[in-house]
């Protein structure tokens, strides 16, 4: 069990909803794909570090601030004598190393993550020092994807490529590590300092964009969905979902996209394209959410 677990960022969830409900530009689609891929890479790395026998304290996805400078760390492991932190990259393809950036044969470039790593190291060290801890720290960039190849890379750099990950994990496990209250205190303080609301994701502007209304299938995202008894049936993938579960899912979408708006029966009715009756929506909302007000003035949270 990680000390601090990774959860899918709200902005990533919002972006995924918007992908289905509005027209994204080609750039926005590419950007979303890179965000999804990045998140998947981090989750993949989480699964590997959870297998460590030496049981370090695991802090996933920390957004921290020192002075007025904010920084993000994908994964941190507190061992007895060292804090190891990781920047996880899920790049794919063949690239040529350059201190500035990695270049692909076709001319694409990726910024060298070494700068980000160095910056995080300086800031994390400063933060620990401010808190009064003198725990050595070591940072690495993990290239999690086996389909990524980097030519001409100097071997002394703190990079871990996919075929090296297992060996690196074994090395971490080879040292005995005893965690005590002091380590738990550091982990607790870092977790408490995590900036929950901060996001680096740039969402497409959707407040005034025409959003596509209608029921979305939970499996294949098709809008070709119609009611059948107490369920919704998708005519594209054939899956069926209870109206109850679908309504709660649409409420989640509305809450994510419009956190300031009140959830009303009408709002949900229009959001799902009118395929579920107001009466049923009202009953479901009443069952799971707190109701305020009466009749047409009722809203739920
Ligand atoms: Zn479907």
Boltz pocket constraint, residues with backbone or C-beta under 6 A from the ligand:
constraints:
  - pocket:
      binder: B
      contacts: [[A, 217], [A, 218], [A, 219], [A, 220], [A, 221], [A, 222], [A, 234], [A, 235], [A, 236], [A, 237], [A, 238], [A, 239]]
      max_distance: 6.0
